[in-house]
Amino acid sequence: MPWCVSTRTIALINMSNKKVVEAYMEAFHEHDHARILACLTDDVTWDMPGFFHHEGKEAFDKEIENDAFTGKPNITTTRMIEEGNIVVAEGAVTAQMKNGGILDAVFCDVFEFEGDKIQKLTSYLMQRKKTN
């Protein structure tokens, strides 16, 4: 069982990839670098098309707390689907930006697993339009 799992999910014997993603999301919300990195393979890649491509845990770790933001993000997952070694998570994220703005976006994350760890993450993010 991966170390990234919190004590709330430790009772699970055969953890699904979905549970690993849930633990990852919880750790990401808390900025718990050790738990996040424990969910990843050493050669992990993180792509956000149009924004960045990171390879390896060190590069991934640097993006966890992006310099443009302050505080912890509020992440809400609305749907999660698992098939084979792929988990797709859909949701919303809000975060305070250092420039005074607010990130208010929806996301779709595609997690690819090797064994019980995340080997590749592709994140699609879209800012919600402001309504008057």
C-alpha positions in Angstrom: 0.0 0.0 0.0 1.5 3.4 -1.0 2.7 5.7 1.8 0.7 8.5 0.3 -2.5 7.1 1.8 -3.7 8.9 4.9 -4.7 7.2 8.1 -8.4 7.6 6.9 -7.8 5.2 4.1 -5.2 2.9 5.7 -7.8 0.2 6.4 -8.1 -0.6 2.7 -6.3 -3.8 1.8 -6.2 -3.6 -2.0 -6.3 0.0 -2.8 -7.7 1.0 -6.2 -6.0 3.6 -8.3 -8.9 5.8 -7.6 -8.1 5.7 -3.9 -4.5 6.7 -4.7 -5.8 9.7 -6.7 -8.1 10.6 -3.8 -5.1 10.5 -1.4 -3.0 12.5 -3.9 -5.7 15.2 -4.1 -6.0 15.4 -0.4 -2.3 15.7 0.0 -2.2 18.4 -2.8 -4.8 20.4 -1.0 -2.7 20.3 2.2 0.6 21.0 0.3 1.9 17.8 1.9 4.9 17.4 -0.4 6.1 14.1 1.1 2.7 12.4 0.7 2.2 13.8 -2.9 5.7 12.6 -4.0 5.1 9.2 -2.4 2.2 8.7 -4.8 4.5 9.2 -7.9 7.0 7.1 -9.8 10.6 8.5 -9.9 10.2 9.2 -13.6 6.8 10.9 -13.3 5.8 13.4 -16.0 3.3 16.2 -15.5 1.9 17.9 -18.6 -0.4 20.9 -18.7 -0.8 21.5 -22.4 0.0 25.0 -23.4 1.5 25.8 -20.0 4.3 23.4 -18.9 5.9 19.9 -19.1 7.7 18.6 -16.1 9.8 15.4 -15.8 10.8 13.7 -12.5 9.9 14.2 -8.9 12.1 17.2 -8.4 10.4 19.2 -11.1 7.0 18.0 -10.0 7.7 19.1 -6.4 8.6 22.6 -7.5 5.2 23.0 -9.2 3.2 21.9 -6.1 3.4 25.4 -4.7 3.5 27.6 -7.7 5.0 31.0 -7.0 2.0 32.8 -8.5 -0.3 31.6 -5.7 -0.6 32.0 -2.0 -2.2 29.7 0.6 -3.8 26.3 -0.1 -6.0 25.6 -3.1 -9.6 24.5 -2.6 -10.0 21.4 -4.8 -13.4 19.8 -5.4 -13.6 16.6 -7.3 -17.0 16.0 -9.0 -16.3 12.8 -10.9 -13.7 10.1 -11.0 -13.5 7.2 -13.4 -11.1 4.3 -13.4 -10.4 1.9 -16.2 -7.3 -0.3 -16.3 -4.3 1.8 -15.3 -6.0 5.1 -16.0 -8.0 7.4 -13.6 -9.7 10.5 -14.9 -10.7 13.1 -12.3 -12.9 16.1 -13.1 -13.5 19.0 -10.8 -13.0 22.6 -9.8 -10.2 24.5 -8.1 -10.1 28.0 -6.6 -6.9 29.6 -5.2 -5.8 33.0 -4.2 -3.2 34.6 -6.5 -0.4 36.8 -5.2 -1.4 39.5 -7.6 -4.7 39.8 -5.8 -6.7 37.8 -8.4 -8.4 34.5 -7.9 -8.0 31.3 -9.9 -11.5 29.9 -10.4 -11.2 27.1 -12.8 -12.5 23.6 -13.8 -10.1 20.8 -14.5 -9.8 17.4 -15.9 -6.8 15.4 -14.8 -5.7 12.1 -16.5 -3.6 9.9 -14.3 -1.6 7.0 -15.8 -0.3 4.4 -13.3 2.6 2.1 -13.2 1.8 -0.4 -10.5 0.3 1.5 -7.6 2.0 4.9 -8.4 1.2 7.7 -10.7 3.6 7.7 -13.7 2.0 10.4 -15.8 -0.4 13.3 -15.1 -2.0 15.3 -17.9 -3.9 18.3 -16.5 -6.4 20.3 -18.5 -7.5 23.5 -16.8 -9.9 26.2 -17.9 -10.7 29.4 -16.1 -14.4 29.9 -15.5 -15.9 32.9 -17.2 -17.0 35.6 -14.8 -20.7 36.3 -14.6 -22.1 39.7 -13.9 
